[in-house]
Structures are given as structure tokens and as C-alpha cells.
């Protein structure tokens, strides 16, 4: 495989991760909107179903990003056999891991937001 082909696959994987992140943001935003506008009106079963679907959808996107990153790292290993990696390529994984960690934290924040909305103390 040539260097161009490797970099083309990396670009495709990067676009895939951007799509996964966009889907993740859509699901997270929808969950937060439902929590804000209807969280206290949902039954426990409805909130549970919504939360399970939220965790499943976000988890799938986070896992997808992690697996795509793994593929990019394999491609970079192959590129390193051809020639030196650029500074961008050497730090690519670190930056992506930060985004993945932020996604996990945002999921936890979303769960807390739903819990907080459903357990408000009435004065």
C-alpha cells in the first residue's frame, strides 16, 4: 500500500469519526431536550426506556469512534514503515482520546441532568 493510499484511508476514517460524533451530538441533544421539557412528566418505565436507548445509541457511537481510531493507528503503523510520521500524525490518537473521554463525561452529565430533572424538590 502506498503512502497516498494510507493517507486516503486515514482521511476516510476521520470523516467516519466526524459522522459518528455528529450522530452522538444529535442523540445527546435529544436526550437533554426530553429531560428538560418532559423529564418530570415521564413515568419511571418511560424514563428507563429512554435512558437505555440513550446509553445504547451513545455507547455505539463512542465504541465506533474507538474502533475507527484503532484502525487509524494501524494505518499510521504501516505509514511509519514507509517514512516518518508528521507531528499531527503522532498526536492524532491523543487528541482523539480526549474527545472520546469528553463524550463519556457528557453522557454521564446527561444522565445526571435527567436524574436531577426527575428528582427536583418542590418547595
LONU-675271 format. One line per field, with one value per atom (N, C-alpha, C): residue in one letter; chain; atom name; y, z, x. Coordinates in pm, 1 decimal. Layout:
BEGIN
residuo	c(A_...)
cadena	c(A_...)
atomo	c(CA_...)
v	c(Y_...)
w	c(Z_...)
u	c(X_...)
# end
This chain:
BEGIN
residuo	c(X_X_X_X_X_X_X_X_X_X_X_X_X_X_X_X_X_X_X_X_X_X_X_X_X_X_X_X_X_X_X_X_X_X_X_X_X_X_X_X_X_X_X_X_X_X_X_X_X_X_X_X_X_X_X_X_X_X_X_X_X_X_X_X_X_X_X_X_X_X_X_X_X_X_X_X_X_X_X_X_X_X_X_X_X_X_X_X_X_X_X_X_X_X_X_X_X_X_X_X_X_X_X_X_X_X_X_X_X_X_X_X_X_X_X_X_X_X_X_X_X_X_X_X_X_X_X_X_X_X_X_X_X_X_X_X_X_X_X_X_X_X_X_X_X_X_X_X_X_X_X_X_X_X_X_X_X_X_X_X_X_X_X_X_X_X_X_X_X_X_X_X_X_X_X_X_X_X_X_X_X_X_X_X_X_X_X_X_X_X_X_X_X_X_X_X_X_X_X_X_X_X_X_X_X_X_X_X_X_X_X_X_X_X_X_X_X_X_X_X_X_X_X_X_X_X_X_X_X_X_X_X_X_X_X_X_X_X_X_X_X_X_X_X_X_X_X_X_X_X_X_X_X_X_X_X_X_X_X_X_X_X_X_X_X_X_X_X_X_X_X_X_X_X_X_X_X_X_X_X_X_X_X_X_X_X_X_X_X_X_X_X_X_X_X_X_X_X_X_X_X_X_X_X_X_X_X_X_X_X_X_X_X_X_X_X_X_X_X_X_X_X_X_X_X_X_X_X_X_X_X_X_X_X_X_X_X_X_X_X_X_X_X_X_X_X_X_X_X_X_X_X_X_X_X_X_X_X_X_X_X_X_X_X_X_X_X_X_X)
cadena	c(A_A_A_A_A_A_A_A_A_A_A_A_A_A_A_A_A_A_A_A_A_A_A_A_A_A_A_A_A_A_A_A_A_A_A_A_A_A_A_A_A_A_A_A_A_A_A_A_A_A_A_A_A_A_A_A_A_A_A_A_A_A_A_A_A_A_A_A_A_A_A_A_A_A_A_A_A_A_A_A_A_A_A_A_A_A_A_A_A_A_A_A_A_A_A_A_A_A_A_A_A_A_A_A_A_A_A_A_A_A_A_A_A_A_A_A_A_A_A_A_A_A_A_A_A_A_A_A_A_A_A_A_A_A_A_A_A_A_A_A_A_A_A_A_A_A_A_A_A_A_A_A_A_A_A_A_A_A_A_A_A_A_A_A_A_A_A_A_A_A_A_A_A_A_A_A_A_A_A_A_A_A_A_A_A_A_A_A_A_A_A_A_A_A_A_A_A_A_A_A_A_A_A_A_A_A_A_A_A_A_A_A_A_A_A_A_A_A_A_A_A_A_A_A_A_A_A_A_A_A_A_A_A_A_A_A_A_A_A_A_A_A_A_A_A_A_A_A_A_A_A_A_A_A_A_A_A_A_A_A_A_A_A_A_A_A_A_A_A_A_A_A_A_A_A_A_A_A_A_A_A_A_A_A_A_A_A_A_A_A_A_A_A_A_A_A_A_A_A_A_A_A_A_A_A_A_A_A_A_A_A_A_A_A_A_A_A_A_A_A_A_A_A_A_A_A_A_A_A_A_A_A_A_A_A_A_A_A_A_A_A_A_A_A_A_A_A_A_A_A_A_A_A_A_A_A_A_A_A_A_A_A_A_A_A_A_A_A_A)
atomo	c(N_CA_C_N_CA_C_N_CA_C_N_CA_C_N_CA_C_N_CA_C_N_CA_C_N_CA_C_N_CA_C_N_CA_C_N_CA_C_N_CA_C_N_CA_C_N_CA_C_N_CA_C_N_CA_C_N_CA_C_N_CA_C_N_CA_C_N_CA_C_N_CA_C_N_CA_C_N_CA_C_N_CA_C_N_CA_C_N_CA_C_N_CA_C_N_CA_C_N_CA_C_N_CA_C_N_CA_C_N_CA_C_N_CA_C_N_CA_C_N_CA_C_N_CA_C_N_CA_C_N_CA_C_N_CA_C_N_CA_C_N_CA_C_N_CA_C_N_CA_C_N_CA_C_N_CA_C_N_CA_C_N_CA_C_N_CA_C_N_CA_C_N_CA_C_N_CA_C_N_CA_C_N_CA_C_N_CA_C_N_CA_C_N_CA_C_N_CA_C_N_CA_C_N_CA_C_N_CA_C_N_CA_C_N_CA_C_N_CA_C_N_CA_C_N_CA_C_N_CA_C_N_CA_C_N_CA_C_N_CA_C_N_CA_C_N_CA_C_N_CA_C_N_CA_C_N_CA_C_N_CA_C_N_CA_C_N_CA_C_N_CA_C_N_CA_C_N_CA_C_N_CA_C_N_CA_C_N_CA_C_N_CA_C_N_CA_C_N_CA_C_N_CA_C_N_CA_C_N_CA_C_N_CA_C_N_CA_C_N_CA_C_N_CA_C_N_CA_C_N_CA_C_N_CA_C_N_CA_C_N_CA_C_N_CA_C_N_CA_C_N_CA_C_N_CA_C_N_CA_C_N_CA_C_N_CA_C_N_CA_C_N_CA_C_N_CA_C_N_CA_C_N_CA_C_N_CA_C_N_CA_C_N_CA_C_N_CA_C_N_CA_C_N_CA_C_N_CA_C_N_CA_C_N_CA_C_N_CA_C_N_CA_C_N_CA_C_N_CA_C)
v	c(-116.1_0.0_124.0_220.2_340.4_438.3_538.2_639.6_714.1_742.4_812.2_729.9_602.3_516.1_510.3_504.1_503.1_633.7_746.0_875.4_895.2_837.8_843.9_765.5_649.5_571.6_644.0_710.7_788.7_901.1_968.1_1075.7_1019.7_903.6_840.8_805.6_752.0_718.3_843.7_951.0_1076.8_1129.4_1118.3_1159.1_1069.8_942.4_849.2_888.8_924.3_965.9_1095.4_1185.4_1309.5_1277.6_1183.8_1143.1_1078.5_995.0_932.0_1036.9_1137.3_1243.1_1324.3_1349.0_1422.2_1344.4_1215.7_1132.9_1135.6_1124.0_1130.3_1261.6_1374.3_1504.3_1514.6_1457.1_1457.8_1381.1_1263.1_1180.3_1248.6_1302.1_1370.8_1491.6_1570.3_1688.6_1649.0_1545.0_1499.7_1453.7_1380.9_1332.2_1448.7_1547.4_1663.3_1744.4_1757.9_1829.7_1757.1_1625.9_1548.7_1559.7_1551.3_1562.7_1699.1_1803.4_1938.5_1964.2_1927.5_1961.9_1859.7_1732.7_1631.8_1537.7_1558.6_1465.9_1440.7_1545.2_1527.5_1472.3_1466.9_1413.3_1266.1_1215.2_1076.4_980.3_866.0_761.3_699.7_622.0_556.4_463.1_392.0_299.4_377.2_485.6_566.7_625.2_678.1_733.7_624.1_505.9_394.3_351.3_339.7_301.5_407.1_532.5_642.3_640.9_616.6_615.7_498.5_381.9_265.7_292.0_347.4_378.9_484.4_583.0_686.6_625.3_540.1_477.1_387.5_316.0_227.2_308.3_415.1_494.9_566.6_628.1_698.4_599.3_489.6_388.1_333.3_314.0_264.2_363.4_491.7_593.0_605.6_598.8_606.5_485.0_366.6_245.0_252.1_301.4_315.7_407.8_518.5_609.1_541.2_465.3_397.2_294.3_219.2_117.8_182.4_292.2_363.5_420.0_473.6_523.3_410.5_294.4_179.4_149.5_159.2_135.6_242.8_366.8_475.7_450.7_406.7_379.6_267.2_166.1_59.5_114.4_204.9_266.9_350.6_421.2_500.9_410.9_293.7_199.4_158.7_135.2_98.7_215.7_337.5_454.9_476.9_448.0_465.5_372.3_261.2_171.3_232.6_320.3_383.9_506.4_588.0_710.1_765.8_872.9_928.1_987.8_982.0_1040.8_1189.6_1265.6_1408.5_1427.6_1548.5_1574.9_1559.8_1595.8_1577.9_1429.9_1348.8_1205.1_1143.0_1192.8_1137.8_1175.0_1287.8_1331.1_1302.7_1244.5_1218.0_1137.1_1030.1_941.9_1013.7_1091.9_1163.0_1258.4_1332.1_1425.6_1351.6_1241.9_1165.7_1103.1_1056.4_1000.8_1107.2_1229.5_1338.2_1357.2_1354.5_1368.3_1252.2_1131.2_1014.6_1026.9_1069.4_1088.5_1196.0_1304.3_1411.1_1359.1_1270.8_1212.6_1129.2_1052.2_970.9_1061.3_1166.4_1260.1_1326.8_1362.2_1425.2_1329.4_1201.4_1102.7_1098.4_1094.5_1094.0_1222.1_1335.3_1462.0_1459.3_1399.9_1386.9_1301.5_1192.5_1106.4_1181.9_1258.1_1337.5_1443.1_1505.2_1606.7_1546.7_1428.5_1362.3_1328.5_1274.0_1238.7_1363.0_1470.7_1594.0_1652.2_1644.3_1694.0_1612.1_1483.7_1395.9_1397.6_1444.0_1443.1_1583.2_1676.6_1812.6_1816.1_1889.6_1906.0_2022.9_1996.5_2100.5_2174.9_2308.4_2388.8_2429.6)
w	c(0.0_0.0_0.0_-83.3_-92.2_19.4_35.7_137.7_108.1_-19.8_-57.6_-19.0_-46.9_-15.0_135.9_211.9_358.4_406.3_357.2_399.6_352.8_238.4_191.4_284.3_330.3_427.0_560.2_602.8_726.9_713.8_598.7_576.4_579.1_521.2_523.9_666.4_742.1_881.3_963.9_935.5_1006.8_976.3_851.8_815.0_883.9_895.4_965.1_1111.9_1175.1_1315.2_1331.3_1235.5_1240.6_1230.6_1145.4_1133.8_1263.2_1322.4_1449.1_1557.8_1558.9_1658.4_1635.7_1510.1_1480.8_1524.8_1501.8_1547.7_1699.9_1763.6_1909.4_1961.1_1901.0_1944.9_1926.1_1818.8_1795.1_1903.9_1936.2_2039.7_2175.9_2208.8_2336.5_2346.9_2241.7_2242.9_2259.3_2188.5_2200.0_2342.5_2402.2_2539.5_2638.1_2621.7_2710.7_2693.0_2570.4_2546.9_2609.0_2592.5_2653.9_2805.5_2859.3_3004.4_3053.1_2980.8_3024.0_3013.1_2898.5_2874.5_2929.3_2939.0_2979.9_3087.5_3135.5_3231.5_3354.2_3412.2_3534.2_3506.0_3379.2_3343.7_3302.0_3278.2_3235.0_3351.4_3320.5_3422.1_3437.4_3541.6_3563.8_3448.2_3398.5_3286.3_3161.1_3132.4_3015.6_3025.9_3141.4_3161.1_3149.0_3199.8_3191.0_3047.1_2970.7_2829.6_2754.0_2777.1_2711.6_2747.2_2873.0_2917.7_2858.5_2851.8_2792.3_2644.5_2573.0_2431.4_2414.9_2503.8_2501.7_2522.3_2623.0_2651.4_2536.2_2477.2_2365.4_2245.7_2210.8_2093.6_2113.7_2228.6_2255.1_2268.7_2335.7_2351.0_2217.1_2125.3_1992.4_1919.1_1932.8_1865.1_1929.4_2060.6_2129.7_2095.3_2097.6_2060.4_1915.1_1828.7_1687.5_1668.0_1742.8_1732.7_1780.4_1886.7_1940.2_1840.9_1779.2_1682.1_1556.2_1513.3_1397.0_1428.2_1548.4_1589.9_1587.7_1633.2_1632.8_1489.4_1394.8_1255.0_1204.7_1241.8_1201.7_1257.4_1381.1_1440.0_1366.3_1322.5_1242.8_1109.5_1051.5_926.4_947.9_1059.1_1088.8_1110.2_1167.8_1182.6_1045.3_952.1_816.8_748.4_773.6_713.4_772.9_901.8_965.9_904.6_849.0_781.5_651.5_592.3_466.1_490.3_589.8_618.8_752.8_796.5_928.9_934.1_1053.1_1075.1_1103.7_1060.4_1090.8_1237.1_1287.6_1427.1_1446.0_1345.1_1351.0_1364.4_1284.3_1287.2_1420.3_1478.0_1604.9_1720.9_1711.3_1820.5_1793.3_1679.0_1637.6_1742.7_1790.8_1887.1_2018.5_2065.4_2191.1_2185.8_2075.6_2061.1_2051.7_1980.2_1965.2_2097.7_2175.8_2307.1_2398.2_2385.8_2465.1_2426.3_2296.0_2251.0_2300.6_2295.4_2341.3_2491.1_2567.7_2711.8_2737.8_2661.1_2676.3_2643.2_2546.4_2511.9_2627.2_2690.4_2804.7_2919.2_2946.0_3052.7_3020.8_2894.6_2855.9_2872.4_2847.3_2870.7_3019.4_3103.0_3247.8_3292.5_3234.6_3266.5_3222.2_3107.4_3060.3_3153.2_3201.4_3296.4_3426.0_3472.7_3593.3_3571.2_3453.1_3421.1_3424.9_3365.7_3368.5_3512.0_3588.0_3726.9_3806.0_3788.0_3859.3_3821.6_3693.9_3648.8_3709.3_3721.6_3773.9_3925.6_3993.6_4139.9_4199.1_4140.7_4192.8_4321.3_4416.8_4542.3_4527.3_4551.6_4539.9_4671.3_4664.3_4787.3_4816.4)
u	c(84.9_0.0_90.7_55.2_136.7_100.3_187.1_162.1_32.2_9.0_-114.6_-237.9_-235.0_-349.9_-374.1_-266.4_-279.6_-342.9_-292.4_-346.7_-490.7_-525.6_-663.7_-755.8_-711.3_-789.6_-800.9_-694.0_-697.9_-800.8_-801.6_-898.6_-1041.5_-1062.3_-1194.8_-1235.6_-1141.4_-1170.7_-1199.2_-1126.5_-1151.1_-1291.3_-1332.7_-1468.4_-1571.7_-1540.9_-1630.3_-1644.0_-1532.9_-1539.0_-1617.3_-1605.7_-1684.5_-1833.1_-1868.8_-2009.2_-2057.7_-1974.7_-2011.1_-2030.5_-1945.9_-1958.2_-2085.9_-2120.6_-2243.6_-2367.4_-2368.6_-2480.1_-2486.9_-2372.4_-2364.8_-2423.5_-2383.9_-2434.7_-2585.8_-2637.8_-2781.9_-2855.1_-2805.5_-2868.6_-2858.7_-2742.2_-2723.8_-2816.4_-2824.5_-2911.5_-3057.9_-3099.7_-3238.2_-3268.8_-3176.8_-3197.1_-3205.8_-3119.2_-3122.1_-3250.6_-3297.0_-3422.0_-3540.9_-3545.0_-3653.4_-3644.5_-3525.5_-3508.7_-3556.8_-3524.5_-3560.2_-3710.6_-3768.1_-3907.9_-4007.2_-3967.5_-4064.3_-4013.1_-3891.9_-3832.2_-3916.8_-3974.1_-4052.7_-4192.3_-4232.6_-4363.9_-4358.6_-4239.3_-4223.2_-4244.5_-4304.0_-4311.8_-4173.1_-4155.8_-4026.5_-3992.2_-4091.6_-4067.5_-4028.6_-4099.2_-4066.1_-3925.9_-3892.4_-3758.1_-3652.7_-3683.0_-3589.3_-3565.6_-3673.3_-3659.9_-3580.6_-3613.8_-3542.8_-3394.1_-3364.6_-3225.2_-3147.9_-3210.9_-3144.3_-3115.6_-3213.2_-3191.0_-3082.0_-3079.9_-2976.3_-2838.4_-2826.4_-2697.2_-2652.9_-2747.8_-2716.4_-2667.3_-2740.6_-2704.8_-2571.3_-2552.8_-2426.3_-2311.2_-2336.4_-2232.4_-2186.5_-2281.1_-2245.1_-2155.7_-2184.5_-2103.1_-1965.0_-1960.9_-1831.1_-1746.1_-1806.3_-1732.9_-1687.9_-1775.7_-1739.6_-1621.3_-1620.8_-1506.5_-1378.5_-1389.1_-1270.5_-1217.4_-1307.3_-1264.9_-1207.7_-1266.5_-1214.0_-1076.0_-1059.7_-928.0_-825.7_-864.9_-774.6_-728.6_-821.8_-786.2_-689.2_-712.5_-622.5_-482.6_-474.4_-342.3_-270.8_-345.3_-285.0_-232.9_-311.0_-266.5_-140.3_-133.6_-14.3_107.9_87.7_198.8_251.8_160.0_202.3_271.7_222.8_285.9_424.5_442.1_573.0_677.2_632.6_725.9_778.0_696.9_734.1_821.6_782.8_856.4_813.7_877.5_846.1_705.1_646.5_514.5_529.3_430.7_431.2_391.9_411.9_374.1_223.5_144.1_-1.7_-35.7_28.4_1.2_42.9_150.9_197.1_104.9_35.9_-52.4_-199.9_-230.2_-368.9_-444.7_-385.0_-452.3_-479.3_-384.0_-402.7_-520.0_-529.6_-640.3_-773.4_-775.0_-899.3_-940.4_-844.3_-877.3_-938.8_-893.4_-952.7_-1098.7_-1127.5_-1266.7_-1352.0_-1298.3_-1373.7_-1401.5_-1302.8_-1323.4_-1428.6_-1424.4_-1524.2_-1663.8_-1673.7_-1803.7_-1858.6_-1772.8_-1816.3_-1861.2_-1785.2_-1822.1_-1955.8_-1978.3_-2104.7_-2222.5_-2202.3_-2308.3_-2341.9_-2240.0_-2263.3_-2333.5_-2295.0_-2361.1_-2507.1_-2533.5_-2671.0_-2755.6_-2698.1_-2769.5_-2798.0_-2700.1_-2721.3_-2828.8_-2828.3_-2928.5_-3068.8_-3085.8_-3217.5_-3255.7_-3162.4_-3191.8_-3230.6_-3155.9_-3182.0_-3318.9_-3354.4_-3483.9_-3598.0_-3578.2_-3684.5_-3692.6_-3590.5_-3588.9_-3578.7_-3648.4_-3648.1_-3730.9_-3681.3_-3755.3_-3851.2_-3977.3_-4079.4_-4087.8_-4084.4_-4091.1_-4233.1)
# end
